[in-house]
Amino acid sequence: MTDTGQPTSAQPDDPRVAPKTWIAVGGSLLGAFMAVLNIQITNASLPYIEGGIGTGGVYGTWVTTAYLIGEIIVIPLTDFLSQVFSLRRLLLVNTALFLLFSVLCGQATSLGEMIVLRALQGFTGGVLIPLAFTIVMTLLPAEKRAIGLAGFAVTATFAPAIGPTIGGYLTDNYGWPYIFYLNLGPGAVMLGALWYALPKAQMHFELLAKGDWTGIALMALGLAAFQTVLDEGNVYDWFGSPFIVNLTLVASIALGAFIILEFRTAHPLVNLRLLGRRNFGIGTFSNVLLGFALYGSAFLLPQYLAVSQGFNSEQIGQVMAWTGFPQLMVIPLVPLMMQRIDGRLLVGAGLLIFAGSCFMNLHLDRDYGAPQLFWPNVIRALGQAIVMTPLSAIAMVGIAGKDAGAASGVFNMMRNLGGAIGTAAIETFFTKREQFHSAILTPTVSQLQPATRLRLATLQQYFLAHGFPDPAGAMRRATIAVGQTIRTQATIMGYADSFALIGVVLLVGALLLAFLKKGAPVGDPAGH
């Protein structure tokens, strides 16, 4: 480790790795897993959390939004902070704070408390993601780096998939606070591992004077505004709301000024010039699309099960488990595949398999529940498991050790940002497609048509036989039932269209692979 607190790169020609190094890698990956898990773990339990803190409606979504804002702001800051305070201190302190804020989230009694605590939990947890990637890329020799990247893939793809499963089980059996208390066990293991395995390093407070503070302020303001627009836009009717319009202007101005500043300053907070490298630039954009699909599908499937099938949080978790657990069997095999197969082919195969699983859900209906979703979920798990490890390796070709921290921050921030964009886009797309299908279906159900009159008459007789003594009242109830059937069908068709959108995005990601080059082995700074 250098005196600035950054890990020193392992020698590429020495494949031997000390057990202490593996402990450091394992501890950091455990932290990244917890940080990503906490993005999705509240999704299936949100109604229970809202009840516990006395809120609901549009305000309950801030439980997730606050965490994402904190996380997405700190990820690109992490490289600079690790140089100032040392990687070891930054990891240990933020892990301890992450656990503290997790406990406090479980004890929150109001929306205001929860928003503040979730933002702080996200800010401290966000540090754990890029530093785990940095440790993998700098402590492991090139021959072992694929193994570390496979571990990182578990945090990036398995954690979002399994989050609703864990959250649903804990909420239904122990109560929603335990989805936050869950962090304590793994967190204690992580603290012990990192305390033992990471060497001490000096702090360099003199770097604070060289800090890109204007860039930090612009980035924090812009990303916070942009994340809020993405998460709350659909709730507030997008640009029909002055609140969303004003936030969009703030985000555009702040992020635009930030990008210009980063290219002009001598010591940029984020080295955006790295995106000019072909593999890193295209790989990062592919990572955005992957984030879109990962987080979008993790949002869409629980919504479909809850709204169209009436599943509770534990039932949703059981279905989602088949998107997660198969990955644990596949991801360990990916490093072996990478030794024999071009990484670009693996990424392409994974994206196409992932896309295919989404297209399998194009024919949803009222009877399309857990049994019908089994194979699409297993196939989706296979695709997700194959993609992340080789994509990370290809993107990092040509990135020197001194740039690993900066590259890690950009790469991981963009995946999370892609996830935020994906969730917002899919939520809005679903709403528009549901309205479209409803507008198409409604005119076809006319009382002038014999089939409609027969259906209404049948329902009228049904309601007369079940407590409606008034024929007029029974007919009104029959008309409402037909309207609900139209709405249900339009909703299901909207979900099917949304799965198709995710599939198309993944196909675009697969097409981008044609512009990548194989390059040198991962971690070899000779490639460009």
N, C-alpha and C positions, 0 to 999 in steps of 0.2 A: 504494500500500500504506500502511495506517495505521501509526502508531508502535507499535501492539501486535503488529505482524507479520501482520495479516490483510490480504488483498488488498482494494483499494478497488473498488467496483462500477463497471463501465464505464457510461458515460452511455447510457441507453436510446435516445436519439435520434441517436446516432452509430454507424452500423453498421460504420464502418471499424475494422479491427483491425491493429495493428502486427505485423510479422513476429515480433518478439521475444515478443509475447504468444502467438502461435501456437506458438512453440518451447516456451514455458513450459507451455502446455496439453498439447502433444504429449509432452513429457517426463514430466509428471505422469501422463498416461494410460498411458504405457508402464510406469510403476511400478505402477499399479493392476492392469494386465494381469498382470504378473509375480506380484504378491501373490495374486491369485485363481487363477492357473494352478497355483501351488504347493500349493493345497488338493487338487486332483484328480490332479496329475501322478504321485503315488506309488501311486495305486490299482491300476493294471495291473501295477506292478512290486513290489508288497508282498512276495510270496513270495521274490523275489531279495534284497530288502533284509533280510528276516528271516534268510535264509541268511548274508548278509554280516556281520551283527552278532551272529549266534549266538542267535537267539531264534525264536519262532513261536507258534502257537496263539493264545490270548487276548491275549498280550502284544504281538504284532506290531501290533495295531490302534492302539497308543499312538503309533506313528509319525505317524499322521494326527491323532489326538486331541490330542496335545501342541501341534501347530501351530494347530489350531482354537481351543484354549483361549487361547493367547497372542494370536491375532488378534482374537477376539471381545471380549476384555477391553480391548484398547487402542483399538479403534475409537471408542467413546464418550468416551474420554479425550482424543482427538486435538485437539478444539477448544480445550480448556483448555491443553494443552501448547503449541499453536501461539501462543496469546496470551502465554505465559510466555517461550518461547525464540525466537519468530518463526517464521512458516511456512517461510521459506527455510532457516533452520538446522535446523529439525525434519526437513524433507524430506531435506536433504543428509546429515545425520548418520545418520538411520535407513536411508537407501538404502545408505550405506557399511557400516553394521552388518548390514543384510540380506544383502549380498554376502559379508561375512566369515562369517556364520553358515551361509550356503549352502555355502561351501567346506568349512567344518568338518563340516557334516552329511555331505558326501561322503567324509570321512575317518574318520567314527565307526566304532568297532570293538566297541561294546557297546550294549545296550539303554539303559542309564542315560545314557550319553553322548548317544545319539540323542534321547532324550526331552527332555533339557535343551536341546540345541541346536535341536531343532525348535520348542520353546516360545519360545526367544529369536528364532528366525527368524520365527515367526508374530507375535510382539510387535512386532518392527521392521517387518515387512512390512505388518501391519495398519494402520499409520499411512498408508501410501501410498494406500489405497482412499478414505477420506473426504476427504483433502486434494485428491485429483484432482477429486472432485465439487465441492468448495468452489471450487477454482480455475476450473472451468468456469462455475459459477454467479456468480462475482464478477468475473472478469477479462473475460469476453465480454459484449458488449451483447446485449440481448434478441433482436435480429434474427439473431444468430449462435449463440445458445445451443443451439439444436436440433442444430447441427453438433457442438458439444462433447458434448452428451448422447448423440449417436449414437456418438461415440468411446468414451464411458463404457459404452455398451451392449455394445460389443465386449469390454470387460474383464469385464462382468458375465455375459454369455451365451456368447460365443465361447470364452473362456478355459476354463470348466468343461467344455465340449464337446470341446475339442481336447486337453485335458490328458492323458487316457489314450493318445491317438494319439502324442503327442510322447514321453511316458514309455515306452510300449511299444517304440517305434523305438529310442530311445537305449539302453534296457536290453538289448535283444536284439543290438544291433550294437556297443555300446561298453561296456556295464556300467552297473549302477544308479547309481554315483556321479555319472555325467554328467547325470542328471536334476537334480542340484543345481548342477553346474558350468555348466549352460546359462544360469543367471542372470547370469553375469559379462559376457557380451557386451552384452545389452540394458541391464544395470545401468551399464556404463561410458558408454554413450550417454546414458542418463538423467542421470547425474551431470554430464556436460558440458553438457547442455541446460539443466538447472536452475541450475547455477553461473553460466551466461551470462545466462539470461533472467529469473530472479527477482531483484528489487531487494533490497538489504540493508535490514534494519530493526532497531530496538533490541530488546533483551531487557528483560523486565519482571519481575524476580525478586520485586518487591513483591507481585505477584499470588499468589505462593505462600502468603502469610499469609492470603489470603482464600479459599484453596482449600477445596473441600468434601472434606476428607480422610476424614471418617467415611463419606461417600457413596462415595468411591473404594474404601475398604476393603470396604464392604458389597457394592458392585457386583462387585469383583474376586472376592471369596469366593463370592458367589452365582452369578455366571456360570461360574466355574471348576467349581463343584460341579454346576451344571445341565448344562454341556457334557459333563462326565464321565458323568453319568447317561444322557444321550442316546446317547453313543457306546459305553458299556460295558454298558448295561442289558440288552441282548439276550444278551450274552456271559455275564453273571452271573445270568440268569433273572429279571431285573427285581426285583420286590418279594419274591421268594423268597430274596433275598440280603440279609443285614444290611448289607453294604457299600453297596448301592444304596439301601436304606431310609434309612440314616443320611445319605448324601449328599443325598437328596431333602429330608429335614428341614432340613439346612443350607441348601440352595438356597432352599427356601420361606421360611424365616425371614429369611435375609439379603436376598433380593430383595424380600420384602414390606416389610421395614424400610427398604430403599433407596427404594422408591417413595413411601412415606409421607414420608420425609425430604426427597426432592426437591421435594415440593409445599409443604413448610413452611420450607425454608431460603431465606435472602435471595439467596445465590449458588449455585444448584444446579449440580452437575456436568453433568447432562443436563436440558435444559428440556423436561420431559414435557408442559408446558402446550401445546406446539406440536401435540400430538396432538389437542387440542380443535378445531383448525381442520378443517373438514369434509374438504377435499381431502387435506390432509396426513395426517390420521388414517386415512381410508379408503384412501388411496393407500399408506400404510405397511403397513396390514394386507394389502392386495393384494400388496404386495412380499413379505410373509412367505409367502403362498401361492405366489407365483412362485418364491421361493427353495426352497420345499418341492418343487415340480415340477422345477426346474432341477437341483438337487443330487440329488434322489431318482432321476430318470431317469438321470443321469450315474453313479449308483451301481448301479442295477438292471440296465441293459443289459450292462455288462461282466461282472456276476455271471452273468447268463443265458448269455452266450456262453462263459464259462469252464466253468460247471458242466454245462450241458445240451448244448453243442456241442463242448466240449473245445478251445476256441481258446487259443492262447498269447497273450502280451501284445502282440506285434506284430500278430497277426491281429485282436485286439480293437481295437487302435488304428486299423487300416484301416477297420473297420466304423464306428467312432465318428467317423471323419473326415467322414462324410457328414451328421453332425449339426452339424459345425462349419464346414467350408469354405464351404458355400452362404451362410452368414450374411454372409460378407465381400462378397458381391455384392448382398445385400438391404439391409443396414444403411445404407450410404451413400445409399440412395434414400429412407429414412424421413423425413429432414428435409424433402424435397420433398413427400412425402405429407402431412406435417403442415401445410404451407401451404395445402392444398386440402381436407383431410379433418379433421373433428373428432377430436381426439386420443382421446376416449373410444371412438369407433368403431374406431380403429386398435388400441387396447389390447384391446377386445372381440374383434376379428377375430383378433388374434394369439393370445389365450388359447383361442379356439374351435378354431383351426387346430392349436395345440399339443395340445389335448385330443383332437381327432380323430386325430392321429398315434398317441396312446396307445391309443385304442380300436381302431386298426387291428391292434394286437398281441394282440387277445383270442383269436385262434384259433391259438395257438402249438402246434407239434408237433415231433417229432424231426427233421423235415426243414426246419424254419423257421430258416434260417441267414442268411448274408450277403446272398444275392440277394433273399430275401424281405424283409429289413429295409431294403433300399435306399430304397424310396419312403416308408415311415414315417419314416425318418431325415431324408430331404430335406424332407418336409413339416414335421417337428418343427423343423428348422433355420429354415424360413420363419416359423413361428409365433413362435419365440424371438426372431428378428431384429426382428419388428415390434413386440413388446411393450415392451421396456425403455425406449426413448427417449421415447415419448409418456407412459408411466406416470411417469417421473421428472419430466417437464415438468408434468403435471397435478398431481402431488403437491406441487410447489414453488410452485404458484400462491398468491400472498399471503404468501410468506415473504420478509421484508425482508432486505437484504444483511447486516445485523448478526446475523441469526439463521441465516444460510446454513451456517455451520460446525456449529452445534448440530444443525440439521436434517439435515445430511449424515451426522453421526455416528449419529443415531437411524435414519435411513432405511437406511443400509448395514449397521448392526449387525443390524437386524431381518431383512434379507434373508439374511444369513449364519445367523442364529438359525433362521429358517425352513428353511434348508437342512439344519441339524443335526437339527431336529425331523423333517424329511422323511426323511432317511436312516435315522434310528432307527425311525420309524414304519413305513417300508416294510420294513425288515429284520424287524421283529417281525411285521408283517402277513403277510409272505411265509411266515414260519415257522409261524404259526397256520393259514394257508390250506393249506399243504402237509400239515400234520397232519390237517386237516379232509378234504381230498380222499383222503388215504391211508386214513383211517377209513371213508370212503364206498366206495372201490374194493375194499378188501381183502375184505369179506364177499361181494362179488359174484363173486369168484374162488374158488369152492368145488370141492373134488374130487368133490362129488356131481353136478356139472354135466358133461354130456358134452363140451362145448367145452373145459373145463379139463383133463379127463382126456386128451382128444386132444392138447392142447398139451403136456402133461407127457410123454406117450408119444413124441411127435415129438422133443422135446428130449432125452429119454432115449436114443433111437436115435442122435441126433446126437452126444451125448457118448460113447456106446459106440463110435462110429466114429472118435472123435478122442481116444483114449487112456485111456478109462475101461473096464477089462475087467470090472469088477464092476457088474452091473445095479443093485444097491442104491445103490452110490456114484453111478452115473450119474443115478438118480432124485433123490437128494439134491441133486445139482448142478442138475438141471432145476428142482427146487422153488425153489432159491436164485435161479435166473435169472428165474423168474416173479415172485418177490418184488422183484427189482431192477427189473423192467419196471414193476411197480405203483409203486414208489418214483419211478422216472424220470417216469412219467406224472403223478403227484401233484406232483412238483417243477415240471414245465412248467406245469401248471394253476395252481400257486401264483404263478408269474411272470406269467401272463396276468392273474390277479386283481389283482396289484400294479400292473400298467400301468393297469388299470381304475380303481384307487384314485387314481392320479395324475390321470387324466382327470376324475374327479369333483371333485377339489380345484380343478382349473382351471375347471371349470364354475361352482363357487361363486365364484371370483374374478371371472368374467365377470358374474355376477349383481350383484356389489357395485357395478359401474359405474353402475347405475341411480341410485345415491345421490350420485354425483359431479356437480359442475357445471363447465361449461366454463371460466368465470372469465376473468381477464385473461390476456394473453400471458405465457408463462413468463418469470419474473424480474421481472415488474411488481409492485411491492409494493402496488399499489392493490387487487389482488384479495384476497379473504378466503375 
